[in-house]
Amino acid sequence: MRRYRSPVDAKVALLAWYDREARDLPWRRTRDPYAIVVAEFMLQQTTVRRVTEKWRPFLDRFPTWSALAKAAPGAAIDAWRGLGYNRRALRLRELALEVMDRGGTLPQEPDALRRLPGVGTYTVSAIRAFVLGHDVATIDVNLRRVLGRWLFGREGVRDREVAAAAQAILPPGQAKEWNQALMDIGATICGVRAPRCLLCPIHPECRWAASEKIHRDDRSAGRRQGRFAGSSRQVRGRIVDLLRDHFPEPLSRAAAIERVKDALVVDSASVEAALLSLVRDGLVEDRVGPDTDLLVLPAARSPERKAQLGFRGR
């Protein structure tokens, strides 16, 4: 296996820079495992700026694993407003239920962490490094870019190679600071476009900065996200926001469809398709009966009780 070496002066420079320039993010000021995991879930597909605004209000509403586990799924979705990708709220609540089943603590073993709801490869490493204090390198899109440029002189390096390099240069006992320092370099200096190399503390050791030509692998650009306006993602989000506005009360299905159509200028079929997908994903419940057809964010009901009340979906 190829060996990777980070000169001692680069490590010292990076950690010294972080000590001076670290972003003041509120979840870095706590050791509460629950609060840190909430932040990690929010950060999966949302900007740091948005999470900074939403993290504390969510914790005020659900301050502990127990509080979130006891909440109705719809309450978790309601509190997730403005963060997007609402299924993360459901997965986070399911995780809270799992943790409470374990006596209120997270498992220590990587395999056990991977089996938890909503926990992928990055989140496993983040929990191990930031919550459990293990010597584990975390690899997200920003760290992949920084490490690829620094250690390989290019972007688009295979995940396995980046992970091996990151783990090899990790300073023992400093995983939390080290990973966060690299994250902050990626966020503030080593950006996708126009990196500010001369301000970077590891600039003298960076192979990418030393090269005359920037090497970019096509895979580093990633896939462009599709158009948002009029997309299923936008329609789904508008339906959920509409139900948040009425939570915990239900809303007439017909009225909801008309309001979304008018707001987004889309056809009924698009709204119906988005609504069906939300019901299928467990984000919305469709209450039907002889004289009513109402939509509501999901409640914490047993399957038997839901059947009695006439809910479609899970």
C-alpha positions as CSV (number, residue, x, y, z in Angstrom):
1,M,0.0,0.0,0.0
2,R,1.3,3.4,-0.9
3,R,2.5,5.5,2.1
4,Y,1.6,9.1,2.6
5,R,3.6,11.5,4.6
6,S,2.6,14.9,5.9
7,P,5.7,17.0,7.0
8,V,5.5,18.0,10.6
9,D,5.7,21.7,9.8
10,A,2.6,21.4,7.6
11,K,0.7,19.8,10.5
12,V,1.8,22.4,12.9
13,A,1.0,25.2,10.5
14,L,-2.5,23.8,9.8
15,L,-3.4,23.3,13.5
16,A,-2.0,26.7,14.4
17,W,-4.0,28.4,11.6
18,Y,-7.1,26.6,12.9
19,D,-6.5,27.8,16.4
20,R,-6.5,31.4,15.1
21,E,-9.0,31.2,12.3
22,A,-11.5,28.5,13.1
23,R,-15.1,29.3,12.2
24,D,-17.2,29.9,15.3
25,L,-19.9,27.3,14.7
26,P,-22.2,26.7,17.7
27,W,-22.1,22.9,17.5
28,R,-18.4,23.0,18.0
29,R,-18.9,24.5,21.5
30,T,-20.8,21.5,22.9
31,R,-19.9,18.0,23.8
32,D,-23.5,16.8,23.9
33,P,-23.6,13.8,21.5
34,Y,-27.2,14.5,20.6
35,A,-26.6,18.1,19.7
36,I,-23.6,17.2,17.5
37,V,-25.5,14.5,15.7
38,V,-28.4,16.8,15.0
39,A,-25.9,19.2,13.4
40,E,-24.3,16.5,11.3
41,F,-27.7,15.4,10.0
42,M,-28.5,19.0,9.1
43,L,-25.2,19.5,7.4
44,Q,-25.5,16.5,5.1
45,Q,-27.2,18.5,2.3
46,T,-27.6,22.1,3.7
47,T,-25.2,25.0,3.9
48,V,-23.4,25.8,7.1
49,R,-25.1,29.3,7.1
50,R,-28.6,27.8,7.0
51,V,-27.7,25.2,9.7
52,T,-26.3,27.8,12.0
53,E,-29.8,29.5,11.8
54,K,-31.8,26.4,12.3
55,W,-29.8,24.2,14.7
56,R,-30.6,26.0,18.0
57,P,-34.3,26.4,17.4
58,F,-34.5,22.6,16.6
59,L,-32.7,21.9,19.9
60,D,-34.9,24.2,21.8
61,R,-37.9,22.3,20.6
62,F,-36.3,18.8,21.0
63,P,-33.5,19.2,23.5
64,T,-32.7,15.5,24.0
65,W,-32.8,12.1,22.3
66,S,-35.9,11.3,24.4
67,A,-37.7,14.5,23.4
68,L,-37.3,13.8,19.7
69,A,-38.1,10.1,20.1
70,K,-41.4,11.0,21.8
71,A,-42.4,13.6,19.2
72,A,-44.7,12.8,16.3
73,P,-43.0,12.4,13.0
74,G,-44.9,15.5,11.7
75,A,-43.5,17.6,14.6
76,A,-39.9,16.7,13.5
77,I,-40.8,17.6,9.9
78,D,-42.4,20.8,11.0
79,A,-39.2,21.8,12.9
80,W,-37.1,21.0,9.9
81,R,-38.5,23.9,7.9
82,G,-36.0,25.7,5.8
83,L,-33.4,22.8,5.8
84,G,-34.7,20.9,2.7
85,Y,-34.6,17.1,2.1
86,N,-37.2,16.5,4.8
87,R,-36.7,12.8,4.9
88,R,-33.6,13.6,7.1
89,A,-36.0,14.7,9.8
90,L,-37.7,11.3,9.8
91,R,-34.4,9.5,9.8
92,L,-33.1,11.6,12.7
93,R,-36.2,10.8,14.7
94,E,-35.9,7.1,13.9
95,L,-32.3,7.4,15.1
96,A,-33.5,8.9,18.3
97,L,-35.8,5.9,18.8
98,E,-32.9,3.5,18.2
99,V,-30.7,5.4,20.7
100,M,-33.4,5.3,23.3
101,D,-33.8,1.6,22.8
102,R,-30.1,1.4,23.6
103,G,-30.5,3.2,26.9
104,G,-29.8,6.7,25.5
105,T,-26.3,6.1,24.1
106,L,-24.8,5.7,20.7
107,P,-22.9,2.5,19.8
108,Q,-19.2,2.6,19.6
109,E,-18.6,0.1,16.9
110,P,-18.5,1.3,13.2
111,D,-20.7,-1.6,12.0
112,A,-23.3,-0.8,14.6
113,L,-23.2,2.9,13.7
114,R,-23.7,2.1,10.0
115,R,-26.9,0.2,10.8
116,L,-28.5,3.3,12.4
117,P,-31.2,5.1,10.4
118,G,-29.8,7.9,8.2
119,V,-26.2,7.2,9.0
120,G,-23.9,6.9,5.9
121,T,-20.2,6.6,5.5
122,Y,-19.4,10.2,6.3
123,T,-21.7,10.4,9.2
124,V,-20.2,7.3,10.8
125,S,-16.8,8.9,10.6
126,A,-18.1,12.2,11.9
127,I,-19.7,10.6,14.9
128,R,-16.6,8.6,15.6
129,A,-14.3,11.7,15.4
130,F,-16.5,14.4,16.8
131,V,-18.6,12.5,19.3
132,L,-16.7,9.4,20.4
133,G,-13.2,10.9,20.1
134,H,-11.8,8.2,17.9
135,D,-8.8,8.8,15.6
136,V,-10.8,8.7,12.4
137,A,-10.4,10.9,9.3
138,T,-13.7,12.3,7.9
139,I,-14.1,12.6,4.1
140,D,-16.7,14.9,2.6
141,V,-16.7,16.8,-0.7
142,N,-14.6,19.7,0.7
143,L,-12.0,17.5,2.4
144,R,-11.8,15.3,-0.8
145,R,-10.9,18.4,-2.7
146,V,-8.4,19.8,-0.2
147,L,-6.6,16.5,0.3
148,G,-6.6,15.7,-3.4
149,R,-4.9,19.0,-4.2
150,W,-2.5,18.9,-1.3
151,L,-1.3,15.3,-1.4
152,F,-1.9,14.3,-5.0
153,G,-1.7,17.5,-6.9
154,R,-5.1,17.1,-8.5
155,E,-8.8,16.6,-8.0
156,G,-10.9,13.6,-8.7
157,V,-8.8,11.2,-6.8
158,R,-10.6,8.0,-6.0
159,D,-12.3,7.9,-2.6
160,R,-10.3,4.9,-1.4
161,E,-7.0,6.6,-2.1
162,V,-8.1,9.9,-0.4
163,A,-9.4,8.0,2.6
164,A,-6.1,6.1,3.0
165,A,-4.1,9.3,2.7
166,A,-6.3,11.1,5.2
167,Q,-6.1,8.4,7.7
168,A,-2.3,8.1,7.3
169,I,-1.6,11.7,8.1
170,L,-4.1,12.1,10.9
171,P,-2.3,13.3,14.1
172,P,-3.1,10.9,16.9
173,G,-5.4,12.3,19.5
174,Q,-6.3,15.4,17.4
175,A,-9.0,14.0,15.0
176,K,-11.6,16.6,16.0
177,E,-9.3,19.6,15.5
178,W,-7.6,18.2,12.4
179,N,-10.8,17.3,10.5
180,Q,-12.4,20.6,11.3
181,A,-9.2,22.5,10.3
182,L,-9.3,20.8,6.9
183,M,-13.1,21.5,6.6
184,D,-12.4,25.2,7.3
185,I,-9.6,25.3,4.7
186,G,-12.0,23.9,2.1
187,A,-14.7,26.4,3.1
188,T,-12.7,29.6,3.4
189,I,-9.5,29.2,1.3
190,C,-9.4,26.1,-0.9
191,G,-12.6,26.7,-2.8
192,V,-13.8,25.0,-6.0
193,R,-13.1,28.2,-7.9
194,A,-10.4,30.9,-7.3
195,P,-8.6,29.3,-4.3
196,R,-6.6,31.7,-2.3
197,C,-3.4,29.6,-2.1
198,L,-1.1,32.2,-0.7
199,L,-3.3,32.4,2.4
200,C,-3.2,28.7,3.0
201,P,-1.1,27.4,5.9
202,I,-0.2,24.2,4.0
203,H,0.6,26.1,0.7
204,P,4.4,25.4,0.8
205,E,3.7,21.6,0.9
206,C,0.8,21.6,-1.6
207,R,1.5,19.8,-4.8
208,W,-1.5,21.4,-6.6
209,A,-0.4,24.9,-5.7
210,A,3.2,24.1,-6.8
211,S,2.1,23.0,-10.3
212,E,2.0,25.4,-13.1
213,K,-1.2,23.9,-14.4
214,I,-4.3,23.0,-12.4
215,H,-5.2,19.4,-13.0
216,R,-8.9,18.6,-12.7
217,D,-10.3,15.2,-13.2
218,D,-13.8,15.3,-14.9
219,R,-15.2,13.4,-11.9
220,S,-14.3,16.3,-9.5
221,A,-16.9,18.6,-11.2
222,G,-19.7,16.2,-10.1
223,R,-23.1,16.2,-11.7
224,R,-25.0,19.4,-12.1
225,Q,-28.2,19.4,-10.3
226,G,-31.3,19.6,-12.4
227,R,-33.4,22.7,-12.8
228,F,-35.3,23.5,-9.5
229,A,-38.2,25.7,-10.7
230,G,-41.2,23.5,-11.5
231,S,-39.3,20.3,-10.5
232,S,-40.8,17.5,-8.3
233,R,-38.4,18.6,-5.6
234,Q,-39.8,22.1,-5.6
235,V,-43.4,20.8,-5.6
236,R,-42.7,18.4,-2.8
237,G,-41.2,21.1,-0.7
238,R,-44.1,23.5,-1.3
239,I,-46.6,20.8,-0.2
240,V,-44.7,20.1,3.0
241,D,-44.3,23.8,3.7
242,L,-48.0,24.3,3.2
243,L,-48.8,21.6,5.7
244,R,-46.2,23.1,8.1
245,D,-48.2,26.3,8.0
246,H,-51.3,24.4,9.2
247,F,-49.6,22.0,11.6
248,P,-50.9,20.2,13.6
249,E,-54.2,20.7,11.8
250,P,-54.9,18.9,8.6
251,L,-55.6,20.7,5.3
252,S,-58.1,19.9,2.5
253,R,-56.4,17.8,-0.2
254,A,-58.2,19.7,-3.0
255,A,-57.3,23.1,-1.5
256,A,-53.7,22.1,-1.0
257,I,-53.4,21.0,-4.6
258,E,-55.0,24.2,-5.9
259,R,-52.7,26.4,-3.8
260,V,-49.6,24.6,-4.9
261,K,-50.7,24.8,-8.6
262,D,-51.3,28.5,-8.3
263,A,-48.1,29.3,-6.4
264,L,-45.8,27.3,-8.7
265,V,-47.7,27.5,-12.0
266,V,-47.6,23.7,-12.5
267,D,-50.3,21.3,-13.6
268,S,-52.5,19.1,-11.4
269,A,-50.7,15.9,-12.5
270,S,-47.4,17.2,-11.3
271,V,-48.8,18.1,-7.8
272,E,-50.6,14.7,-7.6
273,A,-47.4,12.8,-8.5
274,A,-45.4,14.8,-5.9
275,L,-48.1,14.2,-3.3
276,L,-48.1,10.5,-3.9
277,S,-44.3,10.4,-3.5
278,L,-44.6,12.2,-0.2
279,V,-47.1,9.8,1.1
280,R,-45.0,6.9,-0.1
281,D,-41.9,8.4,1.7
282,G,-43.9,8.8,5.0
283,L,-43.6,12.6,4.9
284,V,-47.4,13.2,4.4
285,E,-50.5,11.3,5.4
286,D,-53.6,11.3,3.4
287,R,-56.7,11.0,5.6
288,V,-59.7,9.7,3.7
289,G,-63.3,9.0,4.7
290,P,-66.9,9.2,3.5
291,D,-66.9,13.0,3.7
292,T,-63.3,14.1,3.9
293,D,-60.0,13.9,2.2
294,L,-57.4,15.7,4.3
295,L,-53.6,16.0,4.2
296,V,-51.5,16.2,7.4
297,L,-47.9,15.8,8.5
298,P,-47.5,12.3,10.0
299,A,-48.5,11.6,13.5
300,A,-47.1,9.0,15.9
301,R,-49.8,6.4,15.6
302,S,-49.7,2.7,15.7
303,P,-50.4,0.9,12.3
304,E,-53.7,-0.4,13.7
305,R,-54.9,3.1,14.8
306,K,-53.8,4.6,11.5
307,A,-55.9,2.0,9.7
308,Q,-58.9,2.8,11.8
309,L,-58.5,6.5,11.0
310,G,-58.3,5.8,7.3
311,F,-54.8,6.9,6.5
312,R,-53.1,6.0,3.2
313,G,-49.4,5.4,3.1
314,R,-47.2,4.0,5.8
